[in-house]
Amino acid sequence: MKVESITLMFLALCIFLSFYFTFLSFQMIDDTFKKQLVVLAASSLITGVVIFACLTIYVGIKKTLSHVEDQLIEGEE
């Protein structure tokens, strides 16, 4: 499985969890549980975005370094 597809699946999971926790917060009667679910939803969304950004940067650096490595190998020949 490619890193790009894993990244997109993880981002989709975090976004789904964020919406799910938000939906549950609307169903709760107690304000304390509502606030905790909203915090969980926000932290899930933020975690997904941060990990998506980190993995995107990782993939970009990996592609750039492999391209530079290919150029160095061609230059030696």
Contacts in CASP RR format, 6 or more apart in sequence:
PFRMAT RR
TARGET T0000
AUTHOR 0000-0000-0000
METHOD contacts of the structure
MODEL  1
MKVESITLMFLALCIFLSFYFTFLSFQMIDDTFKKQLVVLAASSLITGVV
IFACLTIYVGIKKTLSHVEDQLIEGEE
3 55 0 8 1.000
3 58 0 8 1.000
3 59 0 8 1.000
3 62 0 8 1.000
4 59 0 8 1.000
6 55 0 8 1.000
7 51 0 8 1.000
7 52 0 8 1.000
7 55 0 8 1.000
7 56 0 8 1.000
7 59 0 8 1.000
10 48 0 8 1.000
10 51 0 8 1.000
10 52 0 8 1.000
10 55 0 8 1.000
11 48 0 8 1.000
11 49 0 8 1.000
11 51 0 8 1.000
11 52 0 8 1.000
14 44 0 8 1.000
14 45 0 8 1.000
14 47 0 8 1.000
14 48 0 8 1.000
14 49 0 8 1.000
14 51 0 8 1.000
15 45 0 8 1.000
15 48 0 8 1.000
17 40 0 8 1.000
17 41 0 8 1.000
17 44 0 8 1.000
18 41 0 8 1.000
18 42 0 8 1.000
18 44 0 8 1.000
18 45 0 8 1.000
19 41 0 8 1.000
20 41 0 8 1.000
21 37 0 8 1.000
21 38 0 8 1.000
21 40 0 8 1.000
21 41 0 8 1.000
21 44 0 8 1.000
22 37 0 8 1.000
22 38 0 8 1.000
22 41 0 8 1.000
24 37 0 8 1.000
25 33 0 8 1.000
25 34 0 8 1.000
25 37 0 8 1.000
25 38 0 8 1.000
25 41 0 8 1.000
28 34 0 8 1.000
28 37 0 8 1.000
END
